[in-house]
């Protein structure tokens, strides 16, 4: 069982554009990882989580099965730990 989580991935170019293959379902959780050069302590990737407003509400609208184009809004975050469970989360108990 997938518990309603249908992972997919896409390469994003320098103009922040990419093609994301999706199933005929609604996607509402989005995360990102980007390679970077010269990060602190040899860290060469940046983790991005869904952007939220001042009240903690997500800025991302769900992407439905009939949407041909969508904009995914993400913000960089600092990871303080990893969490293994259902859903798309980093941080968990240690975050």
Secondary structure, DSSP 8 states (H G I E B T S, - for coil): --TT---------TTS-------SS-B----EEEE-SS-GGG--EEEEEE-B-TTS-BS---B-TT-S-----EEEE-------SSSS-SSGGG-
